[in-house]
């Protein structure tokens, strides 16, 4: 199973006869240029596109145009995307928190978020893969008063407890490590790996701040998780060798 980092919170997960795209924003080079358009849209097998919510850095309407090249494409979108013109789109499976979709290869369940939309648990080839979307401890403690940031934290810990009760361990977790939060930016990912046994932790939502994302690695390792060192867009990693 291979993981390709596209950009921001966008990834491609590849297996034998299937491809899953998570939260596409831009391709691996820039815009619509890179490994996805050059290679993955031509890849044989089933092709799935997941979008956790409507924010522009997680959902790019361009994905709908991929049907011209891949008429077999399967779209799994959070229900908050289903507004306006999107209500008229055909061939999309809408998922709200707690809902599940599956076929012969893939099972996808939507969990909660601390922003809009959902997070995704994908079960494939006997592995559990989690993409957090915008689930994180968005505490902003350096900009908010104590009552406010602690309220954000309670919300996160509540959603985390729901996830951990059903999914106490994960093979792979893609989760925000966002330095915009200030000096405590690792608080959410640390709480995540403390609560849920994670084999491979994949930082995301860090824009170009690769060093800040890499700095979480010792914390992840202390909790028994191997944190991937992402160093560039288009990076490819064999997850299970």
Short mmCIF file of the C-alpha atoms (twelve columns), coordinates in Angstrom:
data_MODEL
# 
_entry.id   MODEL 
# 
loop_
_atom_site.group_PDB 
_atom_site.id 
_atom_site.type_symbol 
_atom_site.label_atom_id 
_atom_site.label_alt_id 
_atom_site.label_comp_id 
_atom_site.label_asym_id 
_atom_site.label_seq_id 
_atom_site.Cartn_x 
_atom_site.Cartn_y 
_atom_site.Cartn_z 
_atom_site.pdbx_PDB_model_num 
ATOM 1   C CA . UNK A 1   0.000   0.000  0.000   1 
ATOM 2   C CA . UNK A 2   1.436   3.351  -1.036  1 
ATOM 3   C CA . UNK A 3   0.701   6.876  0.171   1 
ATOM 4   C CA . UNK A 4   1.425   9.955  -1.949  1 
ATOM 5   C CA . UNK A 5   1.454   13.404 -0.378  1 
ATOM 6   C CA . UNK A 6   -0.195  15.846 -2.766  1 
ATOM 7   C CA . UNK A 7   -0.459  19.073 -0.767  1 
ATOM 8   C CA . UNK A 8   -1.829  20.435 2.507   1 
ATOM 9   C CA . UNK A 9   -4.369  17.768 3.546   1 
ATOM 10  C CA . UNK A 10  -4.489  16.070 0.162   1 
ATOM 11  C CA . UNK A 11  -3.235  12.509 -0.261  1 
ATOM 12  C CA . UNK A 12  -3.534  9.588  -2.643  1 
ATOM 13  C CA . UNK A 13  -3.688  6.084  -1.180  1 
ATOM 14  C CA . UNK A 14  -2.895  3.289  -3.626  1 
ATOM 15  C CA . UNK A 15  -3.471  -0.444 -3.454  1 
ATOM 16  C CA . UNK A 16  -3.785  -3.342 -5.834  1 
ATOM 17  C CA . UNK A 17  -6.690  -2.394 -8.107  1 
ATOM 18  C CA . UNK A 18  -7.814  0.745  -6.284  1 
ATOM 19  C CA . UNK A 19  -6.967  4.410  -5.650  1 
ATOM 20  C CA . UNK A 20  -8.351  6.724  -2.971  1 
ATOM 21  C CA . UNK A 21  -7.932  10.518 -3.105  1 
ATOM 22  C CA . UNK A 22  -8.406  12.424 0.170   1 
ATOM 23  C CA . UNK A 23  -9.298  16.137 0.393   1 
ATOM 24  C CA . UNK A 24  -7.896  17.240 -2.949  1 
ATOM 25  C CA . UNK A 25  -6.868  20.907 -3.015  1 
ATOM 26  C CA . UNK A 26  -3.986  21.024 -5.493  1 
ATOM 27  C CA . UNK A 27  -1.926  18.453 -7.346  1 
ATOM 28  C CA . UNK A 28  1.626   17.610 -6.317  1 
ATOM 29  C CA . UNK A 29  3.386   20.193 -8.496  1 
ATOM 30  C CA . UNK A 30  0.914   23.091 -8.435  1 
ATOM 31  C CA . UNK A 31  -2.706  23.631 -9.389  1 
ATOM 32  C CA . UNK A 32  -3.727  20.773 -11.665 1 
ATOM 33  C CA . UNK A 33  -0.185  19.701 -12.503 1 
ATOM 34  C CA . UNK A 34  1.434   16.727 -10.888 1 
ATOM 35  C CA . UNK A 35  1.279   13.025 -10.231 1 
ATOM 36  C CA . UNK A 36  -2.500  12.850 -9.968  1 
ATOM 37  C CA . UNK A 37  -3.222  14.316 -13.404 1 
ATOM 38  C CA . UNK A 38  -0.116  12.810 -14.990 1 
ATOM 39  C CA . UNK A 39  -0.487  9.293  -13.647 1 
ATOM 40  C CA . UNK A 40  -3.220  8.470  -11.140 1 
ATOM 41  C CA . UNK A 41  -6.246  9.393  -13.233 1 
ATOM 42  C CA . UNK A 42  -5.068  6.751  -15.715 1 
ATOM 43  C CA . UNK A 43  -4.449  4.117  -13.058 1 
ATOM 44  C CA . UNK A 44  -6.406  0.864  -13.538 1 
ATOM 45  C CA . UNK A 45  -8.923  -0.234 -10.950 1 
ATOM 46  C CA . UNK A 46  -11.529 1.434  -8.770  1 
ATOM 47  C CA . UNK A 47  -11.126 5.161  -8.135  1 
ATOM 48  C CA . UNK A 48  -12.553 6.932  -5.075  1 
ATOM 49  C CA . UNK A 49  -12.553 10.632 -4.164  1 
ATOM 50  C CA . UNK A 50  -13.279 11.653 -0.565  1 
ATOM 51  C CA . UNK A 51  -13.881 15.223 0.624   1 
ATOM 52  C CA . UNK A 52  -14.295 15.840 4.351   1 
ATOM 53  C CA . UNK A 53  -15.896 19.289 4.079   1 
ATOM 54  C CA . UNK A 54  -16.500 22.298 1.867   1 
ATOM 55  C CA . UNK A 55  -13.548 24.516 2.818   1 
ATOM 56  C CA . UNK A 56  -11.582 25.427 -0.284  1 
ATOM 57  C CA . UNK A 57  -8.378  23.897 1.078   1 
ATOM 58  C CA . UNK A 58  -10.110 20.501 1.380   1 
ATOM 59  C CA . UNK A 59  -12.576 20.464 -1.508  1 
ATOM 60  C CA . UNK A 60  -11.824 21.546 -5.061  1 
ATOM 61  C CA . UNK A 61  -14.777 21.384 -7.460  1 
ATOM 62  C CA . UNK A 62  -12.347 20.395 -10.168 1 
ATOM 63  C CA . UNK A 63  -12.652 16.813 -8.931  1 
ATOM 64  C CA . UNK A 64  -16.075 16.642 -10.601 1 
ATOM 65  C CA . UNK A 65  -14.442 17.156 -13.995 1 
ATOM 66  C CA . UNK A 66  -12.439 13.976 -13.497 1 
ATOM 67  C CA . UNK A 67  -15.582 12.036 -14.476 1 
ATOM 68  C CA . UNK A 68  -14.778 12.863 -18.091 1 
ATOM 69  C CA . UNK A 69  -11.660 10.728 -17.823 1 
ATOM 70  C CA . UNK A 70  -12.924 8.330  -15.150 1 
ATOM 71  C CA . UNK A 71  -16.646 7.640  -15.653 1 
ATOM 72  C CA . UNK A 72  -16.353 4.892  -13.015 1 
ATOM 73  C CA . UNK A 73  -15.305 7.360  -10.305 1 
ATOM 74  C CA . UNK A 74  -16.939 7.119  -6.864  1 
ATOM 75  C CA . UNK A 75  -17.425 10.354 -4.892  1 
ATOM 76  C CA . UNK A 76  -17.842 10.251 -1.101  1 
ATOM 77  C CA . UNK A 77  -18.502 13.756 0.213   1 
ATOM 78  C CA . UNK A 78  -19.528 15.241 3.536   1 
ATOM 79  C CA . UNK A 79  -23.123 16.476 3.546   1 
ATOM 80  C CA . UNK A 80  -22.073 20.093 4.237   1 
ATOM 81  C CA . UNK A 81  -20.848 20.213 0.615   1 
ATOM 82  C CA . UNK A 82  -24.392 19.470 -0.586  1 
ATOM 83  C CA . UNK A 83  -25.590 23.066 -0.972  1 
ATOM 84  C CA . UNK A 84  -26.497 25.275 -3.904  1 
ATOM 85  C CA . UNK A 85  -25.467 23.823 -7.252  1 
ATOM 86  C CA . UNK A 86  -23.995 20.756 -5.590  1 
ATOM 87  C CA . UNK A 87  -27.508 19.509 -4.799  1 
ATOM 88  C CA . UNK A 88  -27.998 18.924 -8.525  1 
ATOM 89  C CA . UNK A 89  -24.873 16.814 -8.954  1 
ATOM 90  C CA . UNK A 90  -25.478 13.142 -9.682  1 
ATOM 91  C CA . UNK A 91  -23.403 10.167 -8.669  1 
ATOM 92  C CA . UNK A 92  -22.235 11.493 -5.292  1 
ATOM 93  C CA . UNK A 93  -22.625 9.605  -2.026  1 
ATOM 94  C CA . UNK A 94  -23.238 12.049 0.831   1 
ATOM 95  C CA . UNK A 95  -22.046 11.087 4.320   1 
ATOM 96  C CA . UNK A 96  -22.976 12.677 7.630   1 
ATOM 97  C CA . UNK A 97  -21.367 11.822 10.957  1 
ATOM 98  C CA . UNK A 98  -22.080 8.198  11.873  1 
ATOM 99  C CA . UNK A 99  -22.987 7.103  8.353   1 
ATOM 100 C CA . UNK A 100 -21.227 4.338  6.420   1 
ATOM 101 C CA . UNK A 101 -20.744 3.480  2.759   1 
ATOM 102 C CA . UNK A 102 -19.119 0.367  1.394   1 
ATOM 103 C CA . UNK A 103 -18.560 -1.764 -1.662  1 
ATOM 104 C CA . UNK A 104 -16.617 -4.982 -2.280  1 
ATOM 105 C CA . UNK A 105 -13.245 -3.256 -1.681  1 
ATOM 106 C CA . UNK A 106 -13.751 -0.328 0.636   1 
ATOM 107 C CA . UNK A 107 -15.672 0.593  3.761   1 
ATOM 108 C CA . UNK A 108 -15.894 4.265  4.734   1 
ATOM 109 C CA . UNK A 109 -17.415 5.624  7.937   1 
ATOM 110 C CA . UNK A 110 -17.789 9.324  8.737   1 
ATOM 111 C CA . UNK A 111 -16.813 10.497 12.208  1 
ATOM 112 C CA . UNK A 112 -17.031 13.974 13.705  1 
ATOM 113 C CA . UNK A 113 -15.048 17.159 13.283  1 
ATOM 114 C CA . UNK A 114 -14.307 20.215 15.395  1 
ATOM 115 C CA . UNK A 115 -14.951 22.426 12.393  1 
ATOM 116 C CA . UNK A 116 -17.433 21.726 9.606   1 
ATOM 117 C CA . UNK A 117 -17.925 18.385 7.891   1 
ATOM 118 C CA . UNK A 118 -16.570 15.038 8.998   1 
ATOM 119 C CA . UNK A 119 -13.485 12.898 9.361   1 
ATOM 120 C CA . UNK A 120 -13.139 9.555  7.574   1 
ATOM 121 C CA . UNK A 121 -12.269 6.028  8.640   1 
ATOM 122 C CA . UNK A 122 -11.402 3.903  5.607   1 
ATOM 123 C CA . UNK A 123 -11.102 0.138  5.947   1 
ATOM 124 C CA . UNK A 124 -9.360  -1.574 3.036   1 
ATOM 125 C CA . UNK A 125 -7.220  -4.689 2.697   1 
ATOM 126 C CA . UNK A 126 -7.615  -5.338 6.408   1 
ATOM 127 C CA . UNK A 127 -6.137  -1.938 7.335   1 
ATOM 128 C CA . UNK A 128 -7.723  0.989  9.145   1 
ATOM 129 C CA . UNK A 129 -6.833  4.354  7.631   1 
ATOM 130 C CA . UNK A 130 -8.041  7.606  9.211   1 
ATOM 131 C CA . UNK A 131 -8.174  11.042 7.598   1 
ATOM 132 C CA . UNK A 132 -9.033  13.729 10.143  1 
ATOM 133 C CA . UNK A 133 -10.312 16.444 7.792   1 
ATOM 134 C CA . UNK A 134 -10.456 19.445 10.115  1 
ATOM 135 C CA . UNK A 135 -10.752 17.420 13.310  1 
ATOM 136 C CA . UNK A 136 -8.192  18.928 15.683  1 
ATOM 137 C CA . UNK A 137 -7.839  20.783 18.954  1 
ATOM 138 C CA . UNK A 138 -8.207  24.239 17.395  1 
ATOM 139 C CA . UNK A 139 -7.516  25.927 20.724  1 
ATOM 140 C CA . UNK A 140 -5.938  29.234 19.539  1 
ATOM 141 C CA . UNK A 141 -4.920  29.709 23.157  1 
ATOM 142 C CA . UNK A 142 -2.603  32.645 22.466  1 
ATOM 143 C CA . UNK A 143 -5.469  34.587 20.883  1 
ATOM 144 C CA . UNK A 144 -8.415  33.493 23.052  1 
ATOM 145 C CA . UNK A 145 -9.273  33.784 26.723  1 
ATOM 146 C CA . UNK A 146 -8.978  30.647 28.841  1 
ATOM 147 C CA . UNK A 147 -12.689 29.835 28.886  1 
ATOM 148 C CA . UNK A 148 -12.855 30.058 25.112  1 
ATOM 149 C CA . UNK A 149 -9.865  27.870 24.278  1 
ATOM 150 C CA . UNK A 150 -10.811 25.327 26.899  1 
ATOM 151 C CA . UNK A 151 -14.228 25.128 25.268  1 
ATOM 152 C CA . UNK A 152 -12.586 24.329 21.927  1 
ATOM 153 C CA . UNK A 153 -10.513 21.678 23.665  1 
ATOM 154 C CA . UNK A 154 -13.549 20.067 25.319  1 
ATOM 155 C CA . UNK A 155 -15.192 19.803 21.911  1 
ATOM 156 C CA . UNK A 156 -12.133 18.081 20.482  1 
ATOM 157 C CA . UNK A 157 -11.758 15.672 23.405  1 
ATOM 158 C CA . UNK A 158 -15.448 14.780 23.103  1 
ATOM 159 C CA . UNK A 159 -15.095 13.892 19.408  1 
ATOM 160 C CA . UNK A 160 -11.840 12.078 20.105  1 
ATOM 161 C CA . UNK A 161 -13.510 9.958  22.795  1 
ATOM 162 C CA . UNK A 162 -16.268 8.928  20.366  1 
ATOM 163 C CA . UNK A 163 -13.668 7.865  17.819  1 
ATOM 164 C CA . UNK A 164 -11.464 6.065  20.359  1 
ATOM 165 C CA . UNK A 165 -14.421 4.105  21.759  1 
ATOM 166 C CA . UNK A 166 -15.058 2.560  18.341  1 
ATOM 167 C CA . UNK A 167 -11.557 2.645  16.880  1 
ATOM 168 C CA . UNK A 168 -8.958  2.156  19.644  1 
ATOM 169 C CA . UNK A 169 -6.178  1.503  17.141  1 
ATOM 170 C CA . UNK A 170 -5.299  2.637  13.640  1 
ATOM 171 C CA . UNK A 171 -2.792  1.519  11.042  1 
ATOM 172 C CA . UNK A 172 -2.486  5.010  9.556   1 
ATOM 173 C CA . UNK A 173 -3.739  8.413  10.722  1 
ATOM 174 C CA . UNK A 174 -3.511  11.605 8.655   1 
ATOM 175 C CA . UNK A 175 -3.947  14.415 11.171  1 
ATOM 176 C CA . UNK A 176 -3.342  18.211 11.328  1 
ATOM 177 C CA . UNK A 177 -0.053  19.481 12.734  1 
ATOM 178 C CA . UNK A 178 -0.669  23.170 12.136  1 
ATOM 179 C CA . UNK A 179 1.924   25.665 13.453  1 
ATOM 180 C CA . UNK A 180 -0.493  28.583 13.032  1 
ATOM 181 C CA . UNK A 181 -1.878  27.563 16.431  1 
ATOM 182 C CA . UNK A 182 1.241   28.910 18.138  1 
ATOM 183 C CA . UNK A 183 3.548   27.348 20.683  1 
ATOM 184 C CA . UNK A 184 1.015   24.633 21.631  1 
ATOM 185 C CA . UNK A 185 0.368   23.555 18.025  1 
ATOM 186 C CA . UNK A 186 1.255   19.923 18.808  1 
ATOM 187 C CA . UNK A 187 -1.347  19.683 21.568  1 
ATOM 188 C CA . UNK A 188 -4.102  18.168 19.393  1 
ATOM 189 C CA . UNK A 189 -1.963  15.574 17.592  1 
ATOM 190 C CA . UNK A 190 -0.344  14.599 20.908  1 
ATOM 191 C CA . UNK A 191 -3.767  14.062 22.493  1 
ATOM 192 C CA . UNK A 192 -4.757  12.019 19.446  1 
ATOM 193 C CA . UNK A 193 -1.834  9.558  19.606  1 
ATOM 194 C CA . UNK A 194 -2.188  9.333  23.398  1 
ATOM 195 C CA . UNK A 195 -5.828  8.256  23.049  1 
ATOM 196 C CA . UNK A 196 -5.659  6.102  19.900  1 
ATOM 197 C CA . UNK A 197 -2.873  3.605  19.293  1 
ATOM 198 C CA . UNK A 198 -1.522  4.619  15.898  1 
ATOM 199 C CA . UNK A 199 1.064   2.684  13.919  1 
ATOM 200 C CA . UNK A 200 1.866   5.339  11.308  1 
ATOM 201 C CA . UNK A 201 1.103   9.009  11.934  1 
ATOM 202 C CA . UNK A 202 1.038   11.329 8.910   1 
ATOM 203 C CA . UNK A 203 1.116   15.103 9.557   1 
ATOM 204 C CA . UNK A 204 -0.992  17.343 7.344   1 
ATOM 205 C CA . UNK A 205 -2.534  20.821 7.158   1 
ATOM 206 C CA . UNK A 206 0.860   22.476 7.601   1 
ATOM 207 C CA . UNK A 207 1.133   24.201 4.198   1 
ATOM 208 C CA . UNK A 208 4.898   24.542 3.528   1 
ATOM 209 C CA . UNK A 209 6.008   24.289 7.176   1 
ATOM 210 C CA . UNK A 210 7.773   20.940 6.795   1 
ATOM 211 C CA . UNK A 211 10.119  21.456 9.737   1 
ATOM 212 C CA . UNK A 212 7.245   22.282 12.075  1 
ATOM 213 C CA . UNK A 213 5.448   19.111 10.984  1 
ATOM 214 C CA . UNK A 214 8.614   17.031 11.406  1 
ATOM 215 C CA . UNK A 215 9.091   18.380 14.925  1 
ATOM 216 C CA . UNK A 216 6.152   16.270 16.091  1 
ATOM 217 C CA . UNK A 217 8.029   13.041 15.360  1 
ATOM 218 C CA . UNK A 218 9.622   12.539 18.830  1 
ATOM 219 C CA . UNK A 219 6.247   13.054 20.506  1 
ATOM 220 C CA . UNK A 220 4.602   10.536 18.201  1 
ATOM 221 C CA . UNK A 221 7.379   8.017  18.798  1 
ATOM 222 C CA . UNK A 222 7.028   8.426  22.562  1 
ATOM 223 C CA . UNK A 223 3.423   7.277  22.124  1 
ATOM 224 C CA . UNK A 224 4.400   4.304  19.954  1 
ATOM 225 C CA . UNK A 225 3.629   5.876  16.572  1 
ATOM 226 C CA . UNK A 226 6.023   6.287  13.670  1 
ATOM 227 C CA . UNK A 227 5.528   9.793  12.258  1 
ATOM 228 C CA . UNK A 228 6.307   10.180 8.576   1 
ATOM 229 C CA . UNK A 229 8.801   12.869 7.629   1 
ATOM 230 C CA . UNK A 230 7.153   14.656 4.737   1 
ATOM 231 C CA . UNK A 231 9.699   16.745 2.868   1 
ATOM 232 C CA . UNK A 232 8.094   17.714 -0.428  1 
ATOM 233 C CA . UNK A 233 4.927   17.601 -2.478  1 
ATOM 234 C CA . UNK A 234 4.559   14.393 -4.441  1 
ATOM 235 C CA . UNK A 235 6.512   12.356 -1.868  1 
ATOM 236 C CA . UNK A 236 5.714   8.635  -2.088  1 
ATOM 237 C CA . UNK A 237 5.850   6.260  0.884   1 
ATOM 238 C CA . UNK A 238 5.391   2.495  0.996   1 
ATOM 239 C CA . UNK A 239 3.359   2.083  4.151   1 
ATOM 240 C CA . UNK A 240 3.559   -1.657 4.752   1 
ATOM 241 C CA . UNK A 241 6.540   -3.488 3.344   1 
# 
